[in-house]
Amino acid sequence: MAEVPKIVLPHGGYRNLIVYRKSDVIYQGTVVFCRRFLPSHGDRTVDQMTQAARSCMQNIAEGSAAEGNRDKTHQCCPCNT
């Protein structure tokens, strides 16, 4: 039986990237800092800081997924070259 070619290239190795590991450390440090030095409620600063640190990690994960789909888009739409 013939092997079916993969349309989407494998992705998801972002957890091994140094930048992802560093962003995880920054996120954890931000959470510890906020718990230790900022009020736990009534201050939007804690939410903003935590969400900003979390979004860095999320952007790396989404970029990895988009990279895996990039070649599929190029194959379907020659105008995206």
N, CA, C and O atoms as a CHARMM CRD file, in Angstrom:
* protein
*
  324
    1    1 MET  N      0.83400  -1.16900   0.00000 PROA 1      0.00000
    2    1 MET  CA     0.00000   0.00000   0.00000 PROA 1      0.00000
    3    1 MET  C      0.88900   1.24600   0.00000 PROA 1      0.00000
    4    1 MET  O      1.87100   1.30900   0.74000 PROA 1      0.00000
    5    2 ALA  N      0.55100   2.22300  -0.81800 PROA 2      0.00000
    6    2 ALA  CA     1.35900   3.43900  -0.94500 PROA 2      0.00000
    7    2 ALA  C      1.16500   4.33600   0.27300 PROA 2      0.00000
    8    2 ALA  O      0.07600   4.42800   0.84000 PROA 2      0.00000
    9    3 GLU  N      2.24300   4.98400   0.65000 PROA 3      0.00000
   10    3 GLU  CA     2.18400   5.88900   1.79700 PROA 3      0.00000
   11    3 GLU  C      1.55000   7.21200   1.37400 PROA 3      0.00000
   12    3 GLU  O      1.89200   7.76900   0.33100 PROA 3      0.00000
   13    4 VAL  N      0.64200   7.69800   2.17500 PROA 4      0.00000
   14    4 VAL  CA    -0.04500   8.95500   1.88600 PROA 4      0.00000
   15    4 VAL  C      0.86800  10.11200   2.28600 PROA 4      0.00000
   16    4 VAL  O      1.34000  10.15500   3.42200 PROA 4      0.00000
   17    5 PRO  N      1.12700  11.06100   1.35900 PROA 5      0.00000
   18    5 PRO  CA     2.00100  12.18600   1.71500 PROA 5      0.00000
   19    5 PRO  C      1.32000  13.10200   2.71500 PROA 5      0.00000
   20    5 PRO  O      0.10200  13.27500   2.68500 PROA 5      0.00000
   21    6 LYS  N      2.10900  13.68400   3.59300 PROA 6      0.00000
   22    6 LYS  CA     1.57800  14.60600   4.59900 PROA 6      0.00000
   23    6 LYS  C      1.37800  15.98000   3.96500 PROA 6      0.00000
   24    6 LYS  O      2.27800  16.51300   3.31600 PROA 6      0.00000
   25    7 ILE  N      0.20800  16.53500   4.15900 PROA 7      0.00000
   26    7 ILE  CA    -0.07100  17.86800   3.62900 PROA 7      0.00000
   27    7 ILE  C      0.50300  18.93100   4.55600 PROA 7      0.00000
   28    7 ILE  O      1.11100  19.89600   4.09500 PROA 7      0.00000
   29    8 VAL  N      0.31500  18.75800   5.84700 PROA 8      0.00000
   30    8 VAL  CA     0.80700  19.71600   6.83300 PROA 8      0.00000
   31    8 VAL  C      2.06400  19.14000   7.47000 PROA 8      0.00000
   32    8 VAL  O      2.07500  18.00800   7.95200 PROA 8      0.00000
   33    9 LEU  N      3.11300  19.93700   7.46000 PROA 9      0.00000
   34    9 LEU  CA     4.36600  19.48900   8.05200 PROA 9      0.00000
   35    9 LEU  C      4.23400  19.39800   9.56600 PROA 9      0.00000
   36    9 LEU  O      3.44000  20.12800  10.16000 PROA 9      0.00000
   37   10 PRO  N      4.99700  18.51800  10.19500 PROA 10     0.00000
   38   10 PRO  CA     4.92100  18.40000  11.64800 PROA 10     0.00000
   39   10 PRO  C      5.40300  19.68700  12.31800 PROA 10     0.00000
   40   10 PRO  O      6.30900  20.35800  11.82400 PROA 10     0.00000
   41   11 HSD  N      4.80000  20.00600  13.41900 PROA 11     0.00000
   42   11 HSD  CA     5.17100  21.17900  14.19800 PROA 11     0.00000
   43   11 HSD  C      4.92000  20.86700  15.66300 PROA 11     0.00000
   44   11 HSD  O      4.51600  19.75500  16.00300 PROA 11     0.00000
   45   12 GLY  N      5.15000  21.81700  16.50700 PROA 12     0.00000
   46   12 GLY  CA     4.84900  21.61700  17.91800 PROA 12     0.00000
   47   12 GLY  C      6.07900  21.44800  18.78300 PROA 12     0.00000
   48   12 GLY  O      5.94900  21.17500  19.97600 PROA 12     0.00000
   49   13 GLY  N      7.27000  21.59900  18.22500 PROA 13     0.00000
   50   13 GLY  CA     8.47800  21.48600  19.02500 PROA 13     0.00000
   51   13 GLY  C      8.85300  22.77800  19.72700 PROA 13     0.00000
   52   13 GLY  O      9.99600  22.96300  20.14600 PROA 13     0.00000
   53   14 TYR  N      7.88400  23.66600  19.85000 PROA 14     0.00000
   54   14 TYR  CA     8.17000  24.97600  20.43300 PROA 14     0.00000
   55   14 TYR  C      8.55600  24.88900  21.89800 PROA 14     0.00000
   56   14 TYR  O      9.24700  25.77400  22.40300 PROA 14     0.00000
   57   15 ARG  N      8.12700  23.84400  22.59300 PROA 15     0.00000
   58   15 ARG  CA     8.46000  23.73200  24.02300 PROA 15     0.00000
   59   15 ARG  C      9.95400  23.50900  24.24900 PROA 15     0.00000
   60   15 ARG  O     10.45400  23.70500  25.35700 PROA 15     0.00000
   61   16 ASN  N     10.65500  23.10400  23.21200 PROA 16     0.00000
   62   16 ASN  CA    12.09300  22.90000  23.32600 PROA 16     0.00000
   63   16 ASN  C     12.89000  24.15600  22.99000 PROA 16     0.00000
   64   16 ASN  O     14.10400  24.18500  23.18800 PROA 16     0.00000
   65   17 LEU  N     12.22700  25.18800  22.48500 PROA 17     0.00000
   66   17 LEU  CA    12.93000  26.41800  22.13600 PROA 17     0.00000
   67   17 LEU  C     13.37100  27.16300  23.39200 PROA 17     0.00000
   68   17 LEU  O     12.66000  27.19600  24.39600 PROA 17     0.00000
   69   18 ILE  N     14.54800  27.75400  23.31400 PROA 18     0.00000
   70   18 ILE  CA    15.07900  28.51800  24.45100 PROA 18     0.00000
   71   18 ILE  C     14.15700  29.68700  24.78200 PROA 18     0.00000
   72   18 ILE  O     13.91000  29.97300  25.95300 PROA 18     0.00000
   73   19 VAL  N     13.65300  30.35700  23.75800 PROA 19     0.00000
   74   19 VAL  CA    12.78700  31.51300  23.98900 PROA 19     0.00000
   75   19 VAL  C     11.50300  31.09500  24.69500 PROA 19     0.00000
   76   19 VAL  O     10.98600  31.85200  25.51700 PROA 19     0.00000
   77   20 TYR  N     10.97900  29.91900  24.39700 PROA 20     0.00000
   78   20 TYR  CA     9.77000  29.45500  25.07900 PROA 20     0.00000
   79   20 TYR  C     10.08100  29.13600  26.54000 PROA 20     0.00000
   80   20 TYR  O      9.29700  29.46400  27.43000 PROA 20     0.00000
   81   21 ARG  N     11.21200  28.50300  26.78100 PROA 21     0.00000
   82   21 ARG  CA    11.59400  28.19100  28.16900 PROA 21     0.00000
   83   21 ARG  C     11.78700  29.46100  28.98400 PROA 21     0.00000
   84   21 ARG  O     11.37700  29.54000  30.14200 PROA 21     0.00000
   85   22 LYS  N     12.41800  30.45400  28.36100 PROA 22     0.00000
   86   22 LYS  CA    12.62400  31.72200  29.06800 PROA 22     0.00000
   87   22 LYS  C     11.30200  32.42600  29.33200 PROA 22     0.00000
   88   22 LYS  O     11.11300  33.02300  30.39100 PROA 22     0.00000
   89   23 SER  N     10.38600  32.35700  28.37200 PROA 23     0.00000
   90   23 SER  CA     9.08900  32.99800  28.58200 PROA 23     0.00000
   91   23 SER  C      8.30800  32.29700  29.69400 PROA 23     0.00000
   92   23 SER  O      7.53200  32.93500  30.40500 PROA 23     0.00000
   93   24 ASP  N      8.51000  30.99600  29.84400 PROA 24     0.00000
   94   24 ASP  CA     7.87400  30.25700  30.93700 PROA 24     0.00000
   95   24 ASP  C      8.43500  30.71800  32.28100 PROA 24     0.00000
   96   24 ASP  O      7.68600  30.88400  33.24400 PROA 24     0.00000
   97   25 VAL  N      9.74300  30.92300  32.34700 PROA 25     0.00000
   98   25 VAL  CA    10.37100  31.41400  33.58100 PROA 25     0.00000
   99   25 VAL  C      9.86500  32.81900  33.90600 PROA 25     0.00000
  100   25 VAL  O      9.59900  33.13900  35.06500 PROA 25     0.00000
  101   26 ILE  N      9.73500  33.65600  32.87100 PROA 26     0.00000
  102   26 ILE  CA     9.23000  35.01500  33.07900 PROA 26     0.00000
  103   26 ILE  C      7.79200  34.97900  33.59000 PROA 26     0.00000
  104   26 ILE  O      7.42500  35.73500  34.48900 PROA 26     0.00000
  105   27 TYR  N      6.98200  34.09000  33.00700 PROA 27     0.00000
  106   27 TYR  CA     5.59000  33.97000  33.46000 PROA 27     0.00000
  107   27 TYR  C      5.53300  33.54200  34.93000 PROA 27     0.00000
  108   27 TYR  O      4.81400  34.13900  35.73100 PROA 27     0.00000
  109   28 GLN  N      6.29400  32.50800  35.26900 PROA 28     0.00000
  110   28 GLN  CA     6.28400  32.02600  36.65500 PROA 28     0.00000
  111   28 GLN  C      6.80000  33.09100  37.61800 PROA 28     0.00000
  112   28 GLN  O      6.26700  33.25300  38.71600 PROA 28     0.00000
  113   29 GLY  N      7.83800  33.81800  37.20400 PROA 29     0.00000
  114   29 GLY  CA     8.36500  34.89600  38.03600 PROA 29     0.00000
  115   29 GLY  C      7.36600  36.02200  38.21600 PROA 29     0.00000
  116   29 GLY  O      7.26600  36.61300  39.29100 PROA 29     0.00000
  117   30 THR  N      6.62500  36.31500  37.15500 PROA 30     0.00000
  118   30 THR  CA     5.59800  37.36000  37.23400 PROA 30     0.00000
  119   30 THR  C      4.50900  36.97400  38.21700 PROA 30     0.00000
  120   30 THR  O      4.06000  37.80800  39.00400 PROA 30     0.00000
  121   31 VAL  N      4.07800  35.72000  38.18200 PROA 31     0.00000
  122   31 VAL  CA     3.04200  35.24800  39.10200 PROA 31     0.00000
  123   31 VAL  C      3.53400  35.34400  40.54100 PROA 31     0.00000
  124   31 VAL  O      2.80400  35.81400  41.41400 PROA 31     0.00000
  125   32 VAL  N      4.74800  34.91000  40.79300 PROA 32     0.00000
  126   32 VAL  CA     5.30500  34.96900  42.15300 PROA 32     0.00000
  127   32 VAL  C      5.42700  36.42500  42.62000 PROA 32     0.00000
  128   32 VAL  O      5.07700  36.75500  43.75300 PROA 32     0.00000
  129   33 PHE  N      5.92500  37.28300  41.73300 PROA 33     0.00000
  130   33 PHE  CA     6.07100  38.69900  42.07400 PROA 33     0.00000
  131   33 PHE  C      4.71900  39.31600  42.43600 PROA 33     0.00000
  132   33 PHE  O      4.59400  40.01000  43.44500 PROA 33     0.00000
  133   34 CYS  N      3.71200  39.05500  41.60100 PROA 34     0.00000
  134   34 CYS  CA     2.38300  39.63000  41.84100 PROA 34     0.00000
  135   34 CYS  C      1.79000  39.13500  43.15200 PROA 34     0.00000
  136   34 CYS  O      1.18500  39.90600  43.89700 PROA 34     0.00000
  137   35 ARG  N      1.96200  37.85600  43.43000 PROA 35     0.00000
  138   35 ARG  CA     1.42400  37.31500  44.69300 PROA 35     0.00000
  139   35 ARG  C      2.12400  37.90700  45.90600 PROA 35     0.00000
  140   35 ARG  O      1.50700  38.13000  46.94800 PROA 35     0.00000
  141   36 ARG  N      3.40600  38.15500  45.75900 PROA 36     0.00000
  142   36 ARG  CA     4.18500  38.61700  46.89600 PROA 36     0.00000
  143   36 ARG  C      4.04600  40.11900  47.14800 PROA 36     0.00000
  144   36 ARG  O      3.93700  40.54700  48.29700 PROA 36     0.00000
  145   37 PHE  N      4.04800  40.91900  46.08300 PROA 37     0.00000
  146   37 PHE  CA     4.16400  42.36600  46.26000 PROA 37     0.00000
  147   37 PHE  C      2.92900  43.17800  45.88000 PROA 37     0.00000
  148   37 PHE  O      2.87100  44.36600  46.19800 PROA 37     0.00000
  149   38 LEU  N      1.95500  42.59100  45.22200 PROA 38     0.00000
  150   38 LEU  CA     0.79100  43.35500  44.79300 PROA 38     0.00000
  151   38 LEU  C     -0.46900  42.81300  45.46100 PROA 38     0.00000
  152   38 LEU  O     -0.52000  41.63900  45.82600 PROA 38     0.00000
  153   39 PRO  N     -1.48300  43.65600  45.62200 PROA 39     0.00000
  154   39 PRO  CA    -2.72700  43.18100  46.24700 PROA 39     0.00000
  155   39 PRO  C     -3.40400  42.12600  45.37200 PROA 39     0.00000
  156   39 PRO  O     -3.37000  42.20000  44.14400 PROA 39     0.00000
  157   40 SER  N     -4.01500  41.15300  46.02700 PROA 40     0.00000
  158   40 SER  CA    -4.59400  40.02900  45.29300 PROA 40     0.00000
  159   40 SER  C     -5.90400  40.38000  44.60100 PROA 40     0.00000
  160   40 SER  O     -6.30700  39.67900  43.67300 PROA 40     0.00000
  161   41 HSD  N     -6.57100  41.43200  45.01900 PROA 41     0.00000
  162   41 HSD  CA    -7.83500  41.80500  44.38700 PROA 41     0.00000
  163   41 HSD  C     -7.97700  43.32300  44.38100 PROA 41     0.00000
  164   41 HSD  O     -7.36500  44.02900  45.18300 PROA 41     0.00000
  165   42 GLY  N     -8.79800  43.80200  43.45600 PROA 42     0.00000
  166   42 GLY  CA    -9.04200  45.23500  43.38600 PROA 42     0.00000
  167   42 GLY  C     -8.03900  46.00100  42.56900 PROA 42     0.00000
  168   42 GLY  O     -8.15300  47.22000  42.44500 PROA 42     0.00000
  169   43 ASP  N     -7.04400  45.31600  42.00000 PROA 43     0.00000
  170   43 ASP  CA    -6.02700  46.00100  41.21000 PROA 43     0.00000
  171   43 ASP  C     -5.90100  45.31300  39.85600 PROA 43     0.00000
  172   43 ASP  O     -5.57200  44.13000  39.78000 PROA 43     0.00000
  173   44 ARG  N     -6.15800  46.04200  38.82200 PROA 44     0.00000
  174   44 ARG  CA    -6.09100  45.49300  37.45500 PROA 44     0.00000
  175   44 ARG  C     -4.64900  45.21300  37.02600 PROA 44     0.00000
  176   44 ARG  O     -4.42900  44.46800  36.07100 PROA 44     0.00000
  177   45 THR  N     -3.68000  45.78800  37.70500 PROA 45     0.00000
  178   45 THR  CA    -2.27500  45.60700  37.34800 PROA 45     0.00000
  179   45 THR  C     -1.86900  44.14300  37.38100 PROA 45     0.00000
  180   45 THR  O     -1.14300  43.67900  36.50100 PROA 45     0.00000
  181   46 VAL  N     -2.32800  43.41600  38.38400 PROA 46     0.00000
  182   46 VAL  CA    -1.97300  41.99400  38.51300 PROA 46     0.00000
  183   46 VAL  C     -2.47900  41.21900  37.30400 PROA 46     0.00000
  184   46 VAL  O     -1.74200  40.41800  36.73000 PROA 46     0.00000
  185   47 ASP  N     -3.72100  41.44700  36.91300 PROA 47     0.00000
  186   47 ASP  CA    -4.27900  40.74900  35.75400 PROA 47     0.00000
  187   47 ASP  C     -3.52000  41.09700  34.47800 PROA 47     0.00000
  188   47 ASP  O     -3.22800  40.21500  33.67000 PROA 47     0.00000
  189   48 GLN  N     -3.20400  42.36400  34.29400 PROA 48     0.00000
  190   48 GLN  CA    -2.50600  42.79300  33.08900 PROA 48     0.00000
  191   48 GLN  C     -1.11300  42.18100  33.00200 PROA 48     0.00000
  192   48 GLN  O     -0.69500  41.71800  31.94000 PROA 48     0.00000
  193   49 MET  N     -0.40000  42.18100  34.11800 PROA 49     0.00000
  194   49 MET  CA     0.95700  41.63300  34.12000 PROA 49     0.00000
  195   49 MET  C      0.93900  40.12800  33.84000 PROA 49     0.00000
  196   49 MET  O      1.74300  39.62700  33.05400 PROA 49     0.00000
  197   50 THR  N      0.02200  39.42100  34.48200 PROA 50     0.00000
  198   50 THR  CA    -0.07500  37.97900  34.30300 PROA 50     0.00000
  199   50 THR  C     -0.48600  37.62700  32.87000 PROA 50     0.00000
  200   50 THR  O      0.08200  36.71800  32.26400 PROA 50     0.00000
  201   51 GLN  N     -1.46500  38.34200  32.33600 PROA 51     0.00000
  202   51 GLN  CA    -1.91700  38.07700  30.97500 PROA 51     0.00000
  203   51 GLN  C     -0.84200  38.38800  29.95500 PROA 51     0.00000
  204   51 GLN  O     -0.70800  37.66700  28.96600 PROA 51     0.00000
  205   52 ALA  N     -0.07500  39.44000  30.16800 PROA 52     0.00000
  206   52 ALA  CA     1.00400  39.78400  29.23900 PROA 52     0.00000
  207   52 ALA  C      2.07500  38.70400  29.22700 PROA 52     0.00000
  208   52 ALA  O      2.56400  38.32400  28.16300 PROA 52     0.00000
  209   53 ALA  N      2.43800  38.21200  30.39300 PROA 53     0.00000
  210   53 ALA  CA     3.44800  37.15000  30.46500 PROA 53     0.00000
  211   53 ALA  C      2.92400  35.86100  29.83400 PROA 53     0.00000
  212   53 ALA  O      3.67200  35.15300  29.16000 PROA 53     0.00000
  213   54 ARG  N      1.65500  35.55600  30.04800 PROA 54     0.00000
  214   54 ARG  CA     1.05200  34.35100  29.48000 PROA 54     0.00000
  215   54 ARG  C      0.93500  34.45900  27.96000 PROA 54     0.00000
  216   54 ARG  O      1.12500  33.47000  27.25200 PROA 54     0.00000
  217   55 SER  N      0.62500  35.64900  27.46000 PROA 55     0.00000
  218   55 SER  CA     0.42900  35.80900  26.01800 PROA 55     0.00000
  219   55 SER  C      1.72500  35.59800  25.25100 PROA 55     0.00000
  220   55 SER  O      1.68800  35.18500  24.09200 PROA 55     0.00000
  221   56 CYS  N      2.85400  35.86800  25.85800 PROA 56     0.00000
  222   56 CYS  CA     4.14500  35.59800  25.20600 PROA 56     0.00000
  223   56 CYS  C      4.27500  34.11400  24.89500 PROA 56     0.00000
  224   56 CYS  O      4.65700  33.73800  23.78600 PROA 56     0.00000
  225   57 MET  N      3.96200  33.28400  25.86100 PROA 57     0.00000
  226   57 MET  CA     4.02100  31.83000  25.64800 PROA 57     0.00000
  227   57 MET  C      3.00400  31.40000  24.59400 PROA 57     0.00000
  228   57 MET  O      3.30500  30.56600  23.74000 PROA 57     0.00000
  229   58 GLN  N      1.81400  31.96300  24.65400 PROA 58     0.00000
  230   58 GLN  CA     0.75400  31.60500  23.71300 PROA 58     0.00000
  231   58 GLN  C      1.12300  32.01800  22.28600 PROA 58     0.00000
  232   58 GLN  O      0.83100  31.28700  21.34000 PROA 58     0.00000
  233   59 ASN  N      1.75700  33.17500  22.12100 PROA 59     0.00000
  234   59 ASN  CA     2.17600  33.62300  20.79100 PROA 59     0.00000
  235   59 ASN  C      3.19500  32.68100  20.17300 PROA 59     0.00000
  236   59 ASN  O      3.16200  32.43500  18.96700 PROA 59     0.00000
  237   60 ILE  N      4.08800  32.15800  20.97500 PROA 60     0.00000
  238   60 ILE  CA     5.07800  31.20800  20.47100 PROA 60     0.00000
  239   60 ILE  C      4.38500  29.92700  20.01900 PROA 60     0.00000
  240   60 ILE  O      4.71000  29.38600  18.96200 PROA 60     0.00000
  241   61 ALA  N      3.44200  29.44300  20.80300 PROA 61     0.00000
  242   61 ALA  CA     2.71000  28.22900  20.43600 PROA 61     0.00000
  243   61 ALA  C      1.89700  28.43500  19.16100 PROA 61     0.00000
  244   61 ALA  O      1.88500  27.56600  18.28900 PROA 61     0.00000
  245   62 GLU  N      1.21900  29.57300  19.04400 PROA 62     0.00000
  246   62 GLU  CA     0.42500  29.84700  17.84500 PROA 62     0.00000
  247   62 GLU  C      1.31300  30.03900  16.62200 PROA 62     0.00000
  248   62 GLU  O      0.94600  29.62900  15.52100 PROA 62     0.00000
  249   63 GLY  N      2.46400  30.65300  16.80300 PROA 63     0.00000
  250   63 GLY  CA     3.40200  30.81000  15.69000 PROA 63     0.00000
  251   63 GLY  C      3.91300  29.47800  15.20500 PROA 63     0.00000
  252   63 GLY  O      4.10700  29.28700  14.00400 PROA 63     0.00000
  253   64 SER  N      4.13400  28.55600  16.11300 PROA 64     0.00000
  254   64 SER  CA     4.57200  27.21400  15.73400 PROA 64     0.00000
  255   64 SER  C      3.50000  26.50700  14.91700 PROA 64     0.00000
  256   64 SER  O      3.81000  25.84600  13.92600 PROA 64     0.00000
  257   65 ALA  N      2.24800  26.64000  15.32300 PROA 65     0.00000
  258   65 ALA  CA     1.14300  26.02000  14.58800 PROA 65     0.00000
  259   65 ALA  C      0.98400  26.66400  13.21500 PROA 65     0.00000
  260   65 ALA  O      0.72600  25.97600  12.22700 PROA 65     0.00000
  261   66 ALA  N      1.13600  27.98100  13.15300 PROA 66     0.00000
  262   66 ALA  CA     1.01600  28.68400  11.87500 PROA 66     0.00000
  263   66 ALA  C      2.13900  28.26900  10.93000 PROA 66     0.00000
  264   66 ALA  O      1.91800  28.14200   9.72600 PROA 66     0.00000
  265   67 GLU  N      3.32600  28.06000  11.45700 PROA 67     0.00000
  266   67 GLU  CA     4.45400  27.62600  10.62800 PROA 67     0.00000
  267   67 GLU  C      4.17800  26.25500  10.03200 PROA 67     0.00000
  268   67 GLU  O      4.54300  25.99200   8.88600 PROA 67     0.00000
  269   68 GLY  N      3.54200  25.38500  10.79000 PROA 68     0.00000
  270   68 GLY  CA     3.19800  24.06100  10.27700 PROA 68     0.00000
  271   68 GLY  C      2.17100  24.12500   9.16300 PROA 68     0.00000
  272   68 GLY  O      2.14200  23.25600   8.29100 PROA 68     0.00000
  273   69 ASN  N      1.32500  25.14900   9.18400 PROA 69     0.00000
  274   69 ASN  CA     0.29100  25.30500   8.15500 PROA 69     0.00000
  275   69 ASN  C      0.72400  26.18000   6.99100 PROA 69     0.00000
  276   69 ASN  O      0.01100  26.26800   5.99100 PROA 69     0.00000
  277   70 ARG  N      1.87900  26.82900   7.10000 PROA 70     0.00000
  278   70 ARG  CA     2.33200  27.77500   6.08700 PROA 70     0.00000
  279   70 ARG  C      2.49500  27.11700   4.72200 PROA 70     0.00000
  280   70 ARG  O      2.03000  27.65700   3.71900 PROA 70     0.00000
  281   71 ASP  N      3.14000  25.97200   4.67200 PROA 71     0.00000
  282   71 ASP  CA     3.36600  25.31500   3.39100 PROA 71     0.00000
  283   71 ASP  C      2.06200  24.85200   2.76400 PROA 71     0.00000
  284   71 ASP  O      1.93300  24.84600   1.54000 PROA 71     0.00000
  285   72 LYS  N      1.10500  24.46900   3.57600 PROA 72     0.00000
  286   72 LYS  CA    -0.20200  24.06900   3.05000 PROA 72     0.00000
  287   72 LYS  C     -0.85500  25.25700   2.35000 PROA 72     0.00000
  288   72 LYS  O     -1.43900  25.10300   1.27800 PROA 72     0.00000
  289   73 THR  N     -0.76000  26.44200   2.95300 PROA 73     0.00000
  290   73 THR  CA    -1.33100  27.64800   2.36000 PROA 73     0.00000
  291   73 THR  C     -0.63200  27.97600   1.05100 PROA 73     0.00000
  292   73 THR  O     -1.28700  28.35900   0.08200 PROA 73     0.00000
  293   74 HSD  N      0.67100  27.83200   1.00700 PROA 74     0.00000
  294   74 HSD  CA     1.41600  28.13600  -0.20800 PROA 74     0.00000
  295   74 HSD  C      1.05900  27.15900  -1.32400 PROA 74     0.00000
  296   74 HSD  O      1.02500  27.55100  -2.49000 PROA 74     0.00000
  297   75 GLN  N      0.79700  25.92300  -0.99900 PROA 75     0.00000
  298   75 GLN  CA     0.42900  24.95000  -2.01300 PROA 75     0.00000
  299   75 GLN  C     -0.96200  25.23600  -2.57300 PROA 75     0.00000
  300   75 GLN  O     -1.19900  25.03400  -3.76300 PROA 75     0.00000
  301   76 CYS  N     -1.87100  25.69900  -1.74200 PROA 76     0.00000
  302   76 CYS  CA    -3.25100  25.93300  -2.17300 PROA 76     0.00000
  303   76 CYS  C     -3.39400  27.26600  -2.90700 PROA 76     0.00000
  304   76 CYS  O     -4.17100  27.36900  -3.85600 PROA 76     0.00000
  305   77 CYS  N     -2.66800  28.26200  -2.48400 PROA 77     0.00000
  306   77 CYS  CA    -2.84500  29.61700  -3.02400 PROA 77     0.00000
  307   77 CYS  C     -1.51600  30.14400  -3.54500 PROA 77     0.00000
  308   77 CYS  O     -0.71900  30.65700  -2.75900 PROA 77     0.00000
  309   78 PRO  N     -1.25300  30.03700  -4.83500 PROA 78     0.00000
  310   78 PRO  CA     0.03100  30.49400  -5.36000 PROA 78     0.00000
  311   78 PRO  C      0.23300  31.99200  -5.21400 PROA 78     0.00000
  312   78 PRO  O      1.35700  32.47600  -5.34700 PROA 78     0.00000
  313   79 CYS  N     -0.84000  32.74100  -4.94300 PROA 79     0.00000
  314   79 CYS  CA    -0.69300  34.19300  -4.77100 PROA 79     0.00000
  315   79 CYS  C     -0.01400  34.54300  -3.45800 PROA 79     0.00000
  316   79 CYS  O      0.39400  35.69100  -3.28000 PROA 79     0.00000
  317   80 ASN  N      0.12600  33.59400  -2.52200 PROA 80     0.00000
  318   80 ASN  CA     0.73600  33.84900  -1.21400 PROA 80     0.00000
  319   80 ASN  C      2.22300  33.57100  -1.19800 PROA 80     0.00000
  320   80 ASN  O      2.77300  33.29900  -0.13000 PROA 80     0.00000
  321   81 THR  N      2.88300  33.62500  -2.31000 PROA 81     0.00000
  322   81 THR  CA     4.31200  33.30900  -2.34000 PROA 81     0.00000
  323   81 THR  C      5.16400  34.43200  -1.87700 PROA 81     0.00000
  324   81 THR  O      6.38900  34.30700  -1.85000 PROA 81     0.00000
